[in-house]
Amino acid sequence: MKRILVPTDFSKHAEYALRVAAQIAKKNNSEICLLHMLEMPHQASDAVSAGSAIPQIMYFKDMAIDKLDELMDSDFLDGINVSEIIQFEKAFDGIMEISKKNDVNLIVMGSHGASGYEEMFIGSNAEKVVRTSDVPVLVIKNESGDFKADKIVFASDFSEEIKKPFAKLVEFATVFNSHLDLVMINTPNSFKSTAVAEKIMSDFLEDSNFKNYSTHIYNDVNVEKGILNYSSSVDADLIGMCTHGRTGFSHFFNGSISEDLVNHTVRPVITFKI
């Protein structure tokens, strides 16, 4: 976890994420890459070629630099190697590009979630990053004075395709000396007997050297509610999920449990792309 990317729009939720990233960086001697995207309206983009919008763009860029410099002086970043980047691009596209260009190992984002039509048709930037990022994404919803990952709930169907992202979760859990609560959610539409569920989980873990875990089976009306309710019952510090990275109509009709959790839970969520 050498390099952590923290996108910021200077909101309080972005600051919550930066504070958590700072705690992780200090624990792992990591660098932080602080990113602010300057999104230009279409009219301004068209005007750039004519030169008429350049003074206004430079004004907003200077303001962003001042705000980033102010953030860089925060006490909670003392002793951490922090670099700052300002880029003219849509937030989601810029986050993906900078992540790849800088060999980022973890993205930490703040999110207030989305609801209604925004959730269905637009979604938050955090939701879109969760869907497509090749590196783990940690989404922070609320202020956390002392970020903990002592107990991580990882919900899954424990199929073969989960083994690769699970290995990344184990790396994260090892860093934080976390206990993993591995849980299979049983629903009316996808019910498995206890014996079958236990066999699936046992086979999945057969080749794993990680030992700090326990396995659980939890019944609920659907997977999302099951994860939320189980996490609440054990007072989890963090929820771990895998995402398929669905896009377009496939995403619209099938949905994404990971994205729904990002929107609806108050607990931090870390996602790993399958």
N, C-alpha and C positions, 0 to 999 in steps of 0.2 A: 504494500500500500504506500508506494513512494510518492505518488502525486495525486492530489485531491482537487477536483474542479468544483468551484462553488459559484454558480450563476447568481447575480444579484440585480434586483431592480430598486434597491435601497428601501424596500418595505420592511416592516417589522418581522414578517415571516422569513424573508431572506436573511435577516440578521440572526434569527433563531438558528437557521441552517449553518451560518458561518461560525457561530459560537460552538455548535456541535462539531463541525469540521476542525475547529481549533483544538478541541479536546482530543479528537482522534489523531490529529497531526502530532501533538505533543507526546501522545502515548507511543506513536510509531516512528517518530522522527521523520514525518512526511512533509512535503512541500504543499502549499496551497496556491492554486491558480484562481484568482478572483476575476470573474468575467462579467462585464456589463455590455449588453447589446443595445445599440442605438437603432431602433426601428424607425425608418422614414416613411411617411405617408406616400402613396403613389404619386401625388402631385409634386411632392418634394423631389422624388426620384427623377421625375421627368424634367424638373427644373434644374437639376444638377448639371445636365449636359449644357444648358444655356448659361450656367454660372450664377443665376439669380438667387439660388438657395444656399450658396456656399457660406455667406456670412452667418446665416441662421444655424446651419449645421455645425459650424465651428463654435458658435456660442453654446449649443447643447453639449458638444464634445468637451469644451472647457469646464462646463458645469459638472459633467460626469467625472472628469479627472479630479476636480476639487473634492467631490463626494467620495471617490475611491481613496484619495489621499487621506481624507478624514477617517475612513474606515481602517486604513492601514495603520493609523496611529492608535487604534483601540488597544486597551491594556490586555485584553484576552488574546491578542495576537503576538504578544511579546515573546521573543525567542523562536518564532516560527519563520521560515523562509517563505515569504509571500510575494508573488508576482501579480501584476494587474494587466488586464487586457480589455481594450475597448474596441468593439467591432461594429461596423454598419451592416446589419443583417437582421433578418427575422430571428427572434429569440431561439426558437426550436432548432432552426437550421444552423445557427451559429454555435449553439451548445454542442451539437453533434460533430461539427467540423473541428472545433477547438479540442474536443475530447480526443479525437483520432490523431490530430496533428501533434498533440503534446503527450501522447502515451499515458493518458490518465488512467488510474487504477480504480477510482471511485468518484462518483458524482454525488454531491450532497446538495439537495434543493429544499427550499421552503415552499409550502403550499397551503393555501386556505381552502383547497378543494373547489369543486364546481357543482352546480345544481341546475335542475330544470333543463331548458333548451341549451344552455351553455354546456352542460355536461354531455348532452346527447350529440350535439352537432359541432361544437367547437372544442370543448375540453380545455383543461389548463395545460400550460407548457410542461408542468411536471408530469401530467398524465401521458403526454405524447413522448416525452423522454423515456418514461418507464416502459412504454410500448416498444421502443426501437433501440435503446442503448445496448451496445455489446458489453459494456462494463456495468458492474453493479451500481444501482441507484438507491441512495438512502434519502427518503422523503421525510422531512420534519414538519409536523403540523403545529406544534405549540412550543412555548419557551421551556427549555430544560436547563435548570441550573447545573445539574451534574448528570451528563449523559451516561446511561448505564445500558449494558447489553448482557446482564447476568443471566437472564432467562429469555431465550428466543423461541417463539412458536413458529414452527415450519410446517405448513399444511400442504399436502400433496397427494397425488394418487400413487406415487412411488413406482412409476413406470420406468422403463429402461432409459427413456430420453431425459429423465430428471437427474441422472447420475452426474453428468458434467456440471450443471449449475449447482448441484448439491456439493460438489467438491469445492466450489468457490465459497459457498456458505460455511463449510467446515474451516476454510482458511480464515474467514472473518471471525468465526466463533473461537478459533484457537487464539487469535490475537487478543480477544477480550475475555478469554477463559470462561466462555459462555456455556450454560447448560441448554441443550436443544430439546425442546418438547416437540417431538415428531408426531403429528396428528393426521389421521385420515378421517375426513368428514363423511359420514354416512347420510344420504338423503333418500327420500322416498323414490326418486327417479333413478337413483344409482345406489342401491342397497347391497351391501356385502355382509355375510355372516361374520361373526367375530373370528371364527377359525380361518376363514378365507382372508380377511383383512390382515390378521396377524401373520399369516404365511407370506403375503405379498410384502409386508414391511420387513420381515425377517430375511427374505431372499434379497431384497434391495440392499440391506445393510451387511450382507454376508462378507463382502470384500472390503468393507470400510474399517480403517484402523482407529477411527474416532470413537471414543468410549463414553464421553460425557453427554449422554442422551437418555431419554426415556420415550417409549412409544405409547400412543393413546388412540382410541377410537371414540369419536364424538358424533352423536346423532342430532340432526337439526333439519329444518324445512328446506334449506338450500345451503350451498357451500359458503357463500359470503357470510350469512348469519351465523353459520357454524363456527367459522374462524373468529368472527367478532365476539361471539358469546364465549367460546372456549378461552380466547385470549384474556377476556375480562375475568373469567372464573379462576385463572391461575395468576392473574396480575402480571402479565407478560411485559417486559421492557420493550420488546421489539417483535414485529411480525415479519417473517421471511416468506417470500413467494417467488414462484417462477412465472414468466410471461412468455407467450408464444410470439409476441410482436405482430399480431394481426393488424392489417390495415384495410382500408376501403370497406366494401360491402361485407366482407367476411367478418371484420371487426364489428360492424354495425349490427349484424344479425346474431352473431355468437357472443358478443360482449367480451369483456376481459375482467376476470375476478380481481386481478392485481390492480387494475385501474379503478375499479369500484371501491376497493379497499383504500386506495390512496385518497379518494374523494370522501369516504364516509367514516373512516376510523380517526380517533384522536391520537392513537399510538403511532410512533415512528414505524415506517415500513421500508424494508430493504428488498429489492427485486433483482432477480438474475434471469437473463434472457436464455431461453432454451436454444 
